[in-house]
Amino acid sequence: MERIPILRMGEFLLVTIQVDMHDQLALTLQDDLSTMISKTGAKGVLIDISALDIVDSFIGRMIGNISGLSKIMDAATVLVGMQPAVAITLVELGLTLPGVLTALNVERGMALLRQRVLTQ
Amino acid sequence: MERIPILRMGEFLLVTIQVDMHDQLALTLQDDLSTMISKTGAKGVLIDISALDIVDSFIGRMIGNISGLSKIMDAATVLVGMQPAVAITLVELGLTLPGVLTALNVERGMALLRQRVLTQ
C-alpha cells in the first residue's frame, strides 16, 4: 500500500495512521493532504494514531509538519487516539508536539474542532 | 502493527483497512468489532477500503463475515471507498459481495446508515 487514505467527514478530514512511516510515505501524505484541504476547503484535520505502539521523532516531526501545513491553509490539526504508553514515551523523550492539539479519541477531537470552527 | 483500529463516530463504527490482511489479523478484527458493537451499541459499521488496490477472495469473505456478524448484532455494514479497478476485478471474479451495502465514500456511507437507522 503506497498511500495513507484521507477520509472526508463533513468539513473535516480524517487520517488514520496504521503502517510504519517512511520518508516517501510521509511526503506523499503531506502532498495528498494539502491537495485535499485545498479541494474540499476543510477546516480541520484529525490524525488518528491509535494503531501506533511507538511514536518516534520521525513521526513526531511529520505530525508537526502536517500541523504547520494545515495551519497555513487555515485548518486546525488534532492528534487523537494516542496510547498511554506512547504519551509517556513522548514526554520522556522531550517530544511535546508544540502547536499540535490533542484529544482522547476521534469523537472528542471532532467536538474540539467544531468548537474551534464556531468560535472563529 | 497487530490490530486494525476501530474508530467510534457517533453511533457508527469506522474501520479503515490499509494493510495486507492475514488470517490472524482478520480474526482479531472480527473479535474487536463484535466487542465494540456490544460495548457501544453501534447501529452501523463502515468499512473503508480506499487504500486497497486489490481485493481478493480472502478479503471478500472477511467482509462478508463481518457483515453477517454485525447483522446478528443488529448493526448494518456499509463498504465504502472501493476503487474503480477493484470493482471491475470483483465483478470479473464473480465476487459480488451479497448482502453487503456499498457507498462511494465515508460521507455517503454515513448518510445511508443514518437513513436506515431512521426508517427502522
gemmi code that builds the backbone of each chain (N, CA, C; Angstrom):
import gemmi

chains = {
    "A": [
        ("MET", (0.852, -1.194, 0.000), (0.000, 0.000, 0.000), (0.891, 1.249, 0.000)),
        ("GLU", (0.756, 2.086, -0.967), (1.684, 3.198, -1.085), (1.125, 4.548, -0.652)),
        ("ARG", (-0.113, 4.533, -0.145), (-0.722, 5.786, 0.247), (-1.485, 5.619, 1.540)),
        ("ILE", (-1.527, 6.640, 2.351), (-2.390, 6.626, 3.524), (-3.682, 7.333, 3.126)),
        ("PRO", (-4.822, 6.660, 3.262), (-6.060, 7.288, 2.786), (-6.477, 8.474, 3.658)),
        ("ILE", (-7.074, 9.457, 3.018), (-7.598, 10.628, 3.728), (-9.103, 10.609, 3.549)),
        ("LEU", (-9.841, 10.480, 4.651), (-11.293, 10.378, 4.561), (-11.940, 11.716, 4.862)),
        ("ARG", (-12.920, 12.086, 4.073), (-13.645, 13.336, 4.327), (-14.837, 13.049, 5.224)),
        ("MET", (-14.909, 13.751, 6.355), (-16.037, 13.608, 7.262), (-16.623, 14.994, 7.439)),
        ("GLY", (-17.632, 15.330, 6.648), (-18.201, 16.674, 6.722), (-17.148, 17.696, 6.352)),
        ("GLU", (-16.900, 18.650, 7.235), (-15.926, 19.689, 6.909), (-14.529, 19.382, 7.452)),
        ("PHE", (-14.365, 18.161, 7.945), (-13.057, 17.774, 8.467), (-12.485, 16.601, 7.668)),
        ("LEU", (-11.174, 16.413, 7.787), (-10.513, 15.290, 7.132), (-9.945, 14.364, 8.203)),
        ("LEU", (-10.037, 13.067, 7.953), (-9.536, 12.092, 8.917), (-8.431, 11.247, 8.293)),
        ("VAL", (-7.299, 11.211, 8.971), (-6.171, 10.392, 8.529), (-5.890, 9.358, 9.617)),
        ("THR", (-5.979, 8.092, 9.295), (-5.651, 7.044, 10.267), (-4.307, 6.452, 9.902)),
        ("ILE", (-3.336, 6.587, 10.791), (-2.006, 6.041, 10.505), (-1.888, 4.659, 11.128)),
        ("GLN", (-1.693, 3.659, 10.290), (-1.639, 2.271, 10.766), (-0.327, 1.613, 10.442)),
        ("VAL", (0.362, 2.140, 9.422), (1.563, 1.453, 8.954), (2.812, 2.214, 9.375)),
        ("ASP", (3.939, 1.538, 9.336), (5.200, 2.211, 9.637), (5.457, 3.277, 8.586)),
        ("MET", (5.782, 4.470, 9.045), (6.007, 5.567, 8.111), (7.443, 5.522, 7.610)),
        ("HIS", (7.625, 5.905, 6.358), (8.977, 6.164, 5.871), (8.911, 7.470, 5.095)),
        ("ASP", (10.075, 7.969, 4.704), (10.165, 9.303, 4.107), (9.163, 9.534, 2.993)),
        ("GLN", (9.151, 8.603, 2.011), (8.330, 8.825, 0.835), (6.846, 8.843, 1.197)),
        ("LEU", (6.444, 7.950, 2.104), (5.045, 7.866, 2.517), (4.620, 9.159, 3.226)),
        ("ALA", (5.521, 9.685, 4.060), (5.227, 10.926, 4.780), (5.066, 12.091, 3.800)),
        ("LEU", (5.947, 12.142, 2.794), (5.869, 13.214, 1.798), (4.586, 13.108, 0.993)),
        ("THR", (4.248, 11.856, 0.587), (3.021, 11.642, -0.188), (1.816, 12.074, 0.633)),
        ("LEU", (1.829, 11.738, 1.934), (0.706, 12.120, 2.796), (0.565, 13.632, 2.850)),
        ("GLN", (1.692, 14.337, 3.001), (1.628, 15.802, 3.057), (1.098, 16.382, 1.750)),
        ("ASP", (1.568, 15.834, 0.644), (1.092, 16.276, -0.672), (-0.414, 16.072, -0.796)),
        ("ASP", (-0.847, 14.822, -0.495), (-2.255, 14.456, -0.628), (-3.126, 15.331, 0.269)),
        ("LEU", (-2.625, 15.565, 1.491), (-3.407, 16.312, 2.462), (-3.576, 17.763, 2.024)),
        ("SER", (-2.495, 18.369, 1.538), (-2.616, 19.764, 1.110), (-3.581, 19.865, -0.072)),
        ("THR", (-3.511, 18.894, -0.980), (-4.429, 18.877, -2.125), (-5.873, 18.756, -1.639)),
        ("MET", (-6.096, 17.836, -0.677), (-7.448, 17.610, -0.164), (-7.982, 18.855, 0.552)),
        ("ILE", (-7.144, 19.517, 1.368), (-7.589, 20.713, 2.083), (-7.991, 21.777, 1.069)),
        ("SER", (-7.163, 21.939, 0.050), (-7.456, 22.950, -0.963), (-8.726, 22.610, -1.731)),
        ("LYS", (-8.928, 21.327, -2.040), (-10.071, 20.900, -2.860), (-11.379, 20.959, -2.073)),
        ("THR", (-11.307, 20.577, -0.794), (-12.543, 20.451, -0.011), (-12.806, 21.672, 0.868)),
        ("GLY", (-11.795, 22.534, 1.043), (-11.959, 23.656, 1.960), (-12.151, 23.208, 3.392)),
        ("ALA", (-11.533, 22.095, 3.758), (-11.681, 21.548, 5.115), (-11.135, 22.517, 6.149)),
        ("LYS", (-11.807, 22.576, 7.308), (-11.388, 23.482, 8.371), (-10.598, 22.757, 9.452)),
        ("GLY", (-10.483, 21.452, 9.335), (-9.750, 20.732, 10.366), (-9.259, 19.382, 9.876)),
        ("VAL", (-8.173, 18.913, 10.480), (-7.601, 17.605, 10.140), (-7.460, 16.789, 11.422)),
        ("LEU", (-7.993, 15.583, 11.422), (-7.835, 14.675, 12.562), (-6.816, 13.616, 12.178)),
        ("ILE", (-5.788, 13.434, 13.002), (-4.815, 12.375, 12.754), (-4.981, 11.338, 13.855)),
        ("ASP", (-5.422, 10.142, 13.477), (-5.637, 9.080, 14.456), (-4.404, 8.195, 14.522)),
        ("ILE", (-3.806, 8.064, 15.719), (-2.612, 7.222, 15.860), (-2.869, 6.091, 16.859)),
        ("SER", (-4.150, 5.699, 16.996), (-4.461, 4.657, 17.989), (-3.827, 3.313, 17.641)),
        ("ALA", (-3.445, 3.123, 16.374), (-2.841, 1.849, 15.976), (-1.335, 1.824, 16.219)),
        ("LEU", (-0.768, 2.967, 16.564), (0.685, 3.022, 16.726), (1.107, 2.704, 18.161)),
        ("ASP", (2.009, 1.737, 18.303), (2.566, 1.400, 19.617), (3.778, 2.268, 19.919)),
        ("ILE", (4.377, 2.767, 18.866), (5.609, 3.552, 19.016), (5.482, 4.831, 18.196)),
        ("VAL", (5.806, 5.968, 18.800), (5.908, 7.211, 18.042), (7.322, 7.729, 18.257)),
        ("ASP", (8.120, 7.724, 17.197), (9.485, 8.205, 17.330), (9.591, 9.648, 16.839)),
        ("SER", (10.818, 10.161, 16.842), (10.994, 11.575, 16.489), (10.614, 11.825, 15.034)),
        ("PHE", (10.736, 10.804, 14.184), (10.370, 10.979, 12.775), (8.872, 11.241, 12.633)),
        ("ILE", (8.068, 10.409, 13.299), (6.614, 10.606, 13.233), (6.229, 11.912, 13.936)),
        ("GLY", (6.920, 12.201, 15.057), (6.666, 13.460, 15.758), (6.875, 14.646, 14.831)),
        ("ARG", (7.982, 14.612, 14.080), (8.276, 15.716, 13.166), (7.240, 15.776, 12.048)),
        ("MET", (6.858, 14.604, 11.549), (5.865, 14.570, 10.476), (4.542, 15.196, 10.928)),
        ("ILE", (4.132, 14.856, 12.163), (2.887, 15.411, 12.697), (3.012, 16.934, 12.827)),
        ("GLY", (4.190, 17.375, 13.291), (4.438, 18.814, 13.383), (4.352, 19.475, 12.015)),
        ("ASN", (4.939, 18.838, 10.995), (4.893, 19.383, 9.637), (3.462, 19.496, 9.120)),
        ("ILE", (2.685, 18.419, 9.339), (1.296, 18.407, 8.868), (0.520, 19.525, 9.556)),
        ("SER", (0.780, 19.685, 10.857), (0.088, 20.717, 11.610), (0.425, 22.108, 11.053)),
        ("GLY", (1.719, 22.338, 10.774), (2.141, 23.629, 10.228), (1.531, 23.882, 8.862)),
        ("LEU", (1.545, 22.850, 8.045), (0.987, 22.918, 6.686), (-0.504, 23.253, 6.729)),
        ("SER", (-1.229, 22.564, 7.646), (-2.663, 22.785, 7.758), (-2.952, 24.202, 8.236)),
        ("LYS", (-2.136, 24.665, 9.183), (-2.355, 25.997, 9.741), (-2.238, 27.061, 8.647)),
        ("ILE", (-1.227, 26.901, 7.803), (-1.044, 27.855, 6.692), (-2.267, 27.849, 5.787)),
        ("MET", (-2.899, 26.663, 5.655), (-4.075, 26.549, 4.798), (-5.365, 26.734, 5.594)),
        ("ASP", (-5.253, 27.336, 6.786), (-6.413, 27.696, 7.603), (-7.219, 26.478, 8.094)),
        ("ALA", (-6.514, 25.431, 8.451), (-7.186, 24.264, 9.038), (-6.445, 23.883, 10.326)),
        ("ALA", (-7.193, 23.523, 11.354), (-6.571, 23.110, 12.616), (-6.271, 21.604, 12.573)),
        ("THR", (-5.255, 21.181, 13.297), (-4.915, 19.756, 13.353), (-5.107, 19.239, 14.777)),
        ("VAL", (-5.795, 18.111, 14.900), (-5.947, 17.475, 16.211), (-5.424, 16.049, 16.109)),
        ("LEU", (-4.556, 15.705, 17.038), (-3.990, 14.356, 17.101), (-4.851, 13.554, 18.074)),
        ("VAL", (-5.399, 12.432, 17.640), (-6.290, 11.667, 18.523), (-5.846, 10.213, 18.679)),
        ("GLY", (-6.311, 9.593, 19.768), (-6.118, 8.158, 19.964), (-4.744, 7.749, 20.449)),
        ("MET", (-4.000, 8.677, 21.048), (-2.662, 8.311, 21.499), (-2.734, 7.319, 22.657)),
        ("GLN", (-1.998, 6.227, 22.552), (-1.960, 5.237, 23.627), (-1.180, 5.782, 24.822)),
        ("PRO", (-1.583, 5.403, 26.045), (-0.903, 5.897, 27.238), (0.617, 5.704, 27.192)),
        ("ALA", (1.045, 4.522, 26.745), (2.485, 4.244, 26.699), (3.201, 5.195, 25.750)),
        ("VAL", (2.527, 5.544, 24.650), (3.116, 6.466, 23.677), (3.274, 7.850, 24.309)),
        ("ALA", (2.254, 8.291, 25.041), (2.314, 9.596, 25.700), (3.482, 9.653, 26.677)),
        ("ILE", (3.637, 8.583, 27.458), (4.733, 8.536, 28.439), (6.090, 8.626, 27.735)),
        ("THR", (6.232, 7.827, 26.659), (7.496, 7.852, 25.918), (7.787, 9.237, 25.346)),
        ("LEU", (6.750, 9.875, 24.786), (6.947, 11.194, 24.183), (7.470, 12.184, 25.222)),
        ("VAL", (6.855, 12.164, 26.397), (7.269, 13.099, 27.447), (8.700, 12.789, 27.881)),
        ("GLU", (8.991, 11.487, 28.019), (10.352, 11.107, 28.425), (11.390, 11.512, 27.394)),
        ("LEU", (11.008, 11.475, 26.122), (11.932, 11.864, 25.058), (12.000, 13.382, 24.883)),
        ("GLY", (11.087, 14.089, 25.558), (11.056, 15.541, 25.410), (10.355, 15.995, 24.136)),
        ("LEU", (9.628, 15.071, 23.482), (8.865, 15.419, 22.268), (7.465, 15.860, 22.702)),
        ("THR", (7.276, 17.143, 22.887), (5.991, 17.585, 23.444), (5.018, 18.085, 22.369)),
        ("LEU", (5.357, 17.867, 21.102), (4.495, 18.242, 19.982), (3.937, 19.663, 20.124)),
        ("PRO", (4.791, 20.681, 20.117), (4.299, 22.044, 20.299), (3.359, 22.453, 19.154)),
        ("GLY", (2.287, 23.132, 19.494), (1.374, 23.651, 18.467), (0.384, 22.636, 17.952)),
        ("VAL", (0.453, 21.384, 18.445), (-0.489, 20.367, 17.978), (-1.555, 20.138, 19.050)),
        ("LEU", (-2.826, 20.241, 18.672), (-3.910, 19.954, 19.607), (-4.051, 18.451, 19.749)),
        ("THR", (-4.459, 17.982, 20.913), (-4.695, 16.546, 21.071), (-6.072, 16.310, 21.698)),
        ("ALA", (-6.619, 15.118, 21.457), (-7.881, 14.715, 22.067), (-7.820, 13.208, 22.279)),
        ("LEU", (-8.643, 12.722, 23.193), (-8.563, 11.317, 23.581), (-8.993, 10.373, 22.456)),
        ("ASN", (-10.041, 10.732, 21.747), (-10.494, 9.886, 20.638), (-11.110, 10.746, 19.536)),
        ("VAL", (-11.501, 10.091, 18.443), (-11.984, 10.823, 17.271), (-13.193, 11.689, 17.617)),
        ("GLU", (-14.107, 11.144, 18.410), (-15.308, 11.909, 18.752), (-14.973, 13.210, 19.467)),
        ("ARG", (-14.095, 13.122, 20.470), (-13.720, 14.333, 21.204), (-12.921, 15.276, 20.323)),
        ("GLY", (-12.105, 14.706, 19.446), (-11.347, 15.532, 18.509), (-12.273, 16.313, 17.600)),
        ("MET", (-13.331, 15.647, 17.129), (-14.314, 16.316, 16.262), (-15.014, 17.428, 17.025)),
        ("ALA", (-15.387, 17.136, 18.288), (-16.073, 18.138, 19.111), (-15.170, 19.362, 19.281)),
        ("LEU", (-13.872, 19.101, 19.516), (-12.899, 20.186, 19.685), (-12.803, 21.030, 18.418)),
        ("LEU", (-12.749, 20.363, 17.274), (-12.639, 21.088, 16.006), (-13.899, 21.904, 15.743)),
        ("ARG", (-15.065, 21.310, 16.023), (-16.330, 22.028, 15.797), (-16.380, 23.307, 16.614)),
        ("GLN", (-15.937, 23.166, 17.871), (-15.910, 24.310, 18.777), (-15.008, 25.421, 18.224)),
        ("ARG", (-13.843, 25.016, 17.731), (-12.896, 25.999, 17.193), (-13.450, 26.687, 15.948)),
        ("VAL", (-14.123, 25.915, 15.109), (-14.678, 26.490, 13.885), (-15.773, 27.492, 14.242)),
        ("LEU", (-16.594, 27.138, 15.253), (-17.697, 28.005, 15.667), (-17.204, 29.320, 16.263)),
        ("THR", (-16.110, 29.246, 17.035), (-15.636, 30.444, 17.734), (-14.702, 31.287, 16.873)),
        ("GLN", (-14.471, 30.864, 15.632), (-13.558, 31.634, 14.783), (-14.211, 32.923, 14.296)),
    ],
    "B": [
        ("MET", (2.339, -3.689, 13.454), (1.005, -3.337, 13.941), (0.150, -4.601, 13.934)),
        ("GLU", (-0.395, -4.953, 15.037), (-1.104, -6.213, 15.122), (-2.618, -6.078, 15.179)),
        ("ARG", (-3.103, -4.841, 15.086), (-4.528, -4.620, 15.166), (-4.964, -3.571, 14.167)),
        ("ILE", (-6.170, -3.731, 13.653), (-6.742, -2.683, 12.828), (-7.623, -1.839, 13.749)),
        ("PRO", (-7.371, -0.535, 13.838), (-8.144, 0.272, 14.781), (-9.605, 0.441, 14.353)),
        ("ILE", (-10.484, 0.478, 15.352), (-11.910, 0.707, 15.097), (-12.260, 2.046, 15.738)),
        ("LEU", (-12.693, 2.990, 14.915), (-12.984, 4.328, 15.427), (-14.474, 4.507, 15.636)),
        ("ARG", (-14.833, 5.092, 16.750), (-16.241, 5.350, 17.006), (-16.603, 6.739, 16.492)),
        ("MET", (-17.617, 6.797, 15.644), (-18.092, 8.078, 15.128), (-19.574, 8.163, 15.458)),
        ("GLY", (-19.902, 8.777, 16.568), (-21.293, 8.845, 16.978), (-21.816, 7.444, 17.202)),
        ("GLU", (-22.902, 7.080, 16.508), (-23.466, 5.748, 16.731), (-22.959, 4.711, 15.732)),
        ("PHE", (-21.939, 5.102, 14.952), (-21.383, 4.167, 13.982), (-19.913, 3.895, 14.278)),
        ("LEU", (-19.426, 2.787, 13.720), (-18.010, 2.448, 13.880), (-17.339, 2.497, 12.512)),
        ("LEU", (-16.110, 2.984, 12.482), (-15.381, 3.087, 11.226), (-14.112, 2.245, 11.279)),
        ("VAL", (-13.980, 1.377, 10.287), (-12.779, 0.540, 10.174), (-12.097, 0.883, 8.859)),
        ("THR", (-10.864, 1.339, 8.914), (-10.119, 1.634, 7.685), (-9.092, 0.535, 7.478)),
        ("ILE", (-9.224, -0.178, 6.372), (-8.274, -1.257, 6.096), (-7.168, -0.745, 5.181)),
        ("GLN", (-5.932, -0.767, 5.699), (-4.807, -0.228, 4.929), (-3.737, -1.265, 4.692)),
        ("VAL", (-3.715, -2.280, 5.534), (-2.612, -3.238, 5.449), (-3.095, -4.553, 4.834)),
        ("ASP", (-2.142, -5.334, 4.382), (-2.491, -6.650, 3.854), (-3.081, -7.500, 4.974)),
        ("MET", (-4.216, -8.107, 4.708), (-4.875, -8.910, 5.727), (-4.279, -10.306, 5.747)),
        ("HIS", (-4.172, -10.891, 6.919), (-3.881, -12.308, 7.010), (-4.856, -12.898, 8.023)),
        ("ASP", (-4.848, -14.212, 8.137), (-5.851, -14.911, 8.957), (-6.008, -14.334, 10.349)),
        ("GLN", (-4.873, -14.203, 11.066), (-4.940, -13.792, 12.459), (-5.492, -12.379, 12.593)),
        ("LEU", (-5.056, -11.496, 11.672), (-5.493, -10.097, 11.709), (-7.002, -10.010, 11.468)),
        ("ALA", (-7.485, -10.831, 10.526), (-8.922, -10.839, 10.220), (-9.724, -11.338, 11.421)),
        ("LEU", (-9.222, -12.376, 12.094), (-9.910, -12.910, 13.281), (-9.923, -11.881, 14.406)),
        ("THR", (-8.754, -11.222, 14.621), (-8.665, -10.197, 15.662), (-9.653, -9.068, 15.377)),
        ("LEU", (-9.728, -8.678, 14.089), (-10.654, -7.601, 13.723), (-12.089, -7.997, 14.044)),
        ("GLN", (-12.466, -9.236, 13.702), (-13.838, -9.682, 13.982), (-14.110, -9.705, 15.487)),
        ("ASP", (-13.137, -10.177, 16.253), (-13.262, -10.180, 17.720), (-13.467, -8.764, 18.247)),
        ("ASP", (-12.542, -7.873, 17.847), (-12.570, -6.495, 18.336), (-13.890, -5.823, 17.962)),
        ("LEU", (-14.315, -6.094, 16.717), (-15.515, -5.427, 16.226), (-16.753, -5.876, 16.989)),
        ("SER", (-16.863, -7.182, 17.235), (-18.034, -7.658, 17.980), (-18.022, -7.087, 19.399)),
        ("THR", (-16.836, -6.998, 20.018), (-16.727, -6.405, 21.355), (-17.179, -4.942, 21.326)),
        ("MET", (-16.707, -4.216, 20.299), (-17.038, -2.790, 20.206), (-18.532, -2.576, 19.976)),
        ("ILE", (-19.136, -3.405, 19.102), (-20.572, -3.257, 18.825), (-21.341, -3.488, 20.120)),
        ("SER", (-20.943, -4.522, 20.845), (-21.639, -4.852, 22.095), (-21.447, -3.745, 23.128)),
        ("LYS", (-20.235, -3.173, 23.198), (-19.918, -2.169, 24.210), (-20.584, -0.831, 23.889)),
        ("THR", (-20.587, -0.470, 22.603), (-21.070, 0.862, 22.237), (-22.524, 0.856, 21.782)),
        ("GLY", (-23.066, -0.313, 21.494), (-24.425, -0.358, 20.960), (-24.525, 0.289, 19.586)),
        ("ALA", (-23.447, 0.201, 18.812), (-23.405, 0.830, 17.485), (-24.468, 0.230, 16.565)),
        ("LYS", (-25.052, 1.088, 15.720), (-26.089, 0.631, 14.798), (-25.554, 0.411, 13.387)),
        ("GLY", (-24.291, 0.710, 13.186), (-23.747, 0.527, 11.847), (-22.231, 0.462, 11.849)),
        ("VAL", (-21.690, -0.229, 10.847), (-20.240, -0.358, 10.701), (-19.862, 0.080, 9.295)),
        ("LEU", (-18.894, 0.998, 9.192), (-18.386, 1.426, 7.898), (-17.013, 0.795, 7.697)),
        ("ILE", (-16.828, 0.108, 6.580), (-15.509, -0.452, 6.266), (-14.946, 0.300, 5.074)),
        ("ASP", (-13.869, 1.030, 5.308), (-13.269, 1.818, 4.231), (-12.130, 1.037, 3.592)),
        ("ILE", (-12.221, 0.809, 2.286), (-11.157, 0.053, 1.604), (-10.504, 0.907, 0.509)),
        ("SER", (-10.544, 2.238, 0.686), (-9.995, 3.111, -0.357), (-8.486, 2.940, -0.522)),
        ("ALA", (-7.822, 2.380, 0.507), (-6.369, 2.190, 0.397), (-6.010, 0.884, -0.304)),
        ("LEU", (-6.995, 0.035, -0.555), (-6.688, -1.265, -1.159), (-6.733, -1.209, -2.690)),
        ("ASP", (-5.639, -1.651, -3.292), (-5.587, -1.730, -4.760), (-6.127, -3.071, -5.236)),
        ("ILE", (-6.089, -4.045, -4.337), (-6.507, -5.399, -4.693), (-7.450, -5.928, -3.627)),
        ("VAL", (-8.580, -6.493, -4.024), (-9.443, -7.201, -3.088), (-9.594, -8.624, -3.602)),
        ("ASP", (-9.033, -9.570, -2.875), (-9.115, -10.960, -3.317), (-10.248, -11.679, -2.584)),
        ("SER", (-10.367, -12.970, -2.858), (-11.490, -13.707, -2.271), (-11.376, -13.776, -0.749)),
        ("PHE", (-10.146, -13.712, -0.213), (-9.972, -13.755, 1.238), (-10.594, -12.517, 1.890)),
        ("ILE", (-10.266, -11.346, 1.335), (-10.830, -10.112, 1.890), (-12.338, -10.071, 1.645)),
        ("GLY", (-12.750, -10.529, 0.470), (-14.178, -10.586, 0.169), (-14.931, -11.414, 1.207)),
        ("ARG", (-14.356, -12.572, 1.564), (-15.001, -13.441, 2.546), (-15.010, -12.780, 3.924)),
        ("MET", (-13.891, -12.099, 4.255), (-13.817, -11.428, 5.549), (-14.891, -10.340, 5.658)),
        ("ILE", (-15.065, -9.586, 4.577), (-16.088, -8.540, 4.587), (-17.473, -9.163, 4.757)),
        ("GLY", (-17.696, -10.277, 4.063), (-18.964, -10.997, 4.213), (-19.179, -11.455, 5.650)),
        ("ASN", (-18.111, -11.990, 6.274), (-18.204, -12.445, 7.670), (-18.541, -11.297, 8.616)),
        ("ILE", (-17.838, -10.173, 8.424), (-18.085, -9.006, 9.282), (-19.530, -8.549, 9.129)),
        ("SER", (-19.987, -8.544, 7.879), (-21.362, -8.121, 7.616), (-22.369, -9.032, 8.329)),
        ("GLY", (-22.132, -10.355, 8.240), (-23.018, -11.308, 8.896), (-23.010, -11.153, 10.406)),
        ("LEU", (-21.811, -10.990, 10.937), (-21.621, -10.808, 12.380), (-22.361, -9.560, 12.867)),
        ("SER", (-22.190, -8.462, 12.120), (-22.831, -7.207, 12.517), (-24.345, -7.341, 12.471)),
        ("LYS", (-24.825, -8.016, 11.422), (-26.277, -8.170, 11.262), (-26.874, -8.898, 12.466)),
        ("ILE", (-26.203, -9.953, 12.917), (-26.670, -10.693, 14.088), (-26.732, -9.790, 15.309)),
        ("MET", (-25.784, -8.826, 15.360), (-25.760, -7.913, 16.499), (-26.533, -6.629, 16.203)),
        ("ASP", (-27.412, -6.682, 15.207), (-28.313, -5.575, 14.889), (-27.590, -4.309, 14.418)),
        ("ALA", (-26.533, -4.490, 13.640), (-25.844, -3.344, 13.052), (-25.683, -3.595, 11.552)),
        ("ALA", (-25.890, -2.555, 10.740), (-25.730, -2.698, 9.295), (-24.273, -2.437, 8.912)),
        ("THR", (-23.818, -3.069, 7.829), (-22.448, -2.860, 7.357), (-22.465, -2.188, 5.990)),
        ("VAL", (-21.664, -1.139, 5.837), (-21.528, -0.482, 4.540), (-20.054, -0.471, 4.156)),
        ("LEU", (-19.790, -0.933, 2.948), (-18.428, -0.951, 2.420), (-18.240, 0.326, 1.610)),
        ("VAL", (-17.222, 1.120, 1.944), (-17.052, 2.395, 1.239), (-15.661, 2.550, 0.638)),
        ("GLY", (-15.555, 3.438, -0.346), (-14.248, 3.809, -0.899), (-13.653, 2.821, -1.868)),
        ("MET", (-14.476, 1.965, -2.455), (-13.907, 0.978, -3.369), (-13.376, 1.657, -4.638)),
        ("GLN", (-12.138, 1.337, -5.004), (-11.561, 1.902, -6.222), (-12.203, 1.251, -7.452)),
        ("PRO", (-12.338, 2.048, -8.531), (-12.970, 1.520, -9.743), (-12.365, 0.204, -10.217)),
        ("ALA", (-11.022, 0.123, -10.185), (-10.347, -1.090, -10.670), (-10.726, -2.294, -9.804)),
        ("VAL", (-10.904, -2.051, -8.499), (-11.280, -3.131, -7.596), (-12.688, -3.626, -7.934)),
        ("ALA", (-13.578, -2.682, -8.189), (-14.955, -3.048, -8.534), (-14.978, -3.910, -9.784)),
        ("ILE", (-14.198, -3.502, -10.799), (-14.141, -4.256, -12.058), (-13.637, -5.679, -11.798)),
        ("THR", (-12.550, -5.775, -11.022), (-11.980, -7.095, -10.709), (-12.988, -7.981, -9.976)),
        ("LEU", (-13.689, -7.385, -8.988), (-14.657, -8.169, -8.215), (-15.726, -8.762, -9.115)),
        ("VAL", (-16.235, -7.934, -10.023), (-17.283, -8.407, -10.931), (-16.738, -9.508, -11.841)),
        ("GLU", (-15.507, -9.278, -12.351), (-14.899, -10.292, -13.236), (-14.673, -11.615, -12.515)),
        ("LEU", (-14.354, -11.519, -11.213), (-14.117, -12.736, -10.428), (-15.420, -13.367, -9.952)),
        ("GLY", (-16.515, -12.646, -10.143), (-17.795, -13.170, -9.681), (-18.014, -12.987, -8.192)),
        ("LEU", (-17.192, -12.139, -7.551), (-17.363, -11.839, -6.119), (-18.293, -10.634, -5.989)),
        ("THR", (-19.554, -10.864, -5.805), (-20.485, -9.735, -5.835), (-20.894, -9.273, -4.439)),
        ("LEU", (-20.221, -9.789, -3.409), (-20.472, -9.388, -2.026), (-21.960, -9.344, -1.677)),
        ("PRO", (-22.640, -10.476, -1.736), (-24.074, -10.476, -1.448), (-24.358, -10.040, -0.022)),
        ("GLY", (-25.377, -9.207, 0.146), (-25.785, -8.793, 1.491), (-24.979, -7.651, 2.065)),
        ("VAL", (-23.975, -7.173, 1.319), (-23.178, -6.053, 1.830), (-23.611, -4.775, 1.113)),
        ("LEU", (-23.931, -3.739, 1.884), (-24.265, -2.455, 1.291), (-22.977, -1.757, 0.874)),
        ("THR", (-23.029, -0.960, -0.173), (-21.840, -0.204, -0.567), (-22.193, 1.266, -0.775)),
        ("ALA", (-21.205, 2.121, -0.621), (-21.376, 3.548, -0.886), (-20.055, 4.069, -1.423)),
        ("LEU", (-20.107, 5.202, -2.127), (-18.912, 5.717, -2.805), (-17.845, 6.192, -1.829)),
        ("ASN", (-18.240, 6.857, -0.763), (-17.259, 7.331, 0.220), (-17.875, 7.335, 1.617)),
        ("VAL", (-17.060, 7.666, 2.616), (-17.495, 7.592, 4.003), (-18.732, 8.454, 4.243)),
        ("GLU", (-18.724, 9.667, 3.679), (-19.861, 10.568, 3.905), (-21.177, 9.955, 3.424)),
        ("ARG", (-21.153, 9.419, 2.203), (-22.375, 8.802, 1.658), (-22.747, 7.548, 2.436)),
        ("GLY", (-21.727, 6.815, 2.874), (-21.972, 5.622, 3.685), (-22.678, 5.985, 4.977)),
        ("MET", (-22.223, 7.072, 5.598), (-22.850, 7.533, 6.849), (-24.295, 7.948, 6.601)),
        ("ALA", (-24.499, 8.661, 5.490), (-25.857, 9.105, 5.155), (-26.774, 7.887, 4.985)),
        ("LEU", (-26.255, 6.875, 4.296), (-27.020, 5.640, 4.068), (-27.372, 4.979, 5.397)),
        ("LEU", (-26.391, 4.892, 6.301), (-26.624, 4.264, 7.604), (-27.648, 5.057, 8.409)),
        ("ARG", (-27.522, 6.396, 8.391), (-28.456, 7.241, 9.145), (-29.881, 7.010, 8.674)),
        ("GLN", (-30.021, 6.941, 7.348), (-31.327, 6.721, 6.739), (-31.914, 5.381, 7.203)),
        ("ARG", (-31.067, 4.346, 7.222), (-31.541, 3.019, 7.639), (-31.946, 3.001, 9.106)),
        ("VAL", (-31.158, 3.703, 9.939), (-31.470, 3.743, 11.362), (-32.804, 4.459, 11.577)),
        ("LEU", (-33.015, 5.539, 10.815), (-34.248, 6.318, 10.970), (-35.481, 5.536, 10.558)),
        ("THR", (-35.341, 4.737, 9.480), (-36.511, 4.039, 8.947), (-36.756, 2.707, 9.652)),
        ("GLN", (-35.917, 2.384, 10.631), (-36.090, 1.104, 11.318), (-37.299, 1.141, 12.249)),
    ],
}
model = gemmi.Model(1)
for chain_id, residues in chains.items():
    chain = gemmi.Chain(chain_id)
    for i, (resn, *xyz) in enumerate(residues, 1):
        res = gemmi.Residue()
        res.name, res.seqid = resn, gemmi.SeqId(i, " ")
        for name, pos in zip(("N", "CA", "C"), xyz):
            atom = gemmi.Atom()
            atom.name, atom.element = name, gemmi.Element(name[0])
            atom.pos, atom.b_iso = gemmi.Position(*pos), 0.0
            res.add_atom(atom)
        chain.add_residue(res)
    model.add_chain(chain)
structure = gemmi.Structure()
structure.add_model(model)
structure.setup_entities()
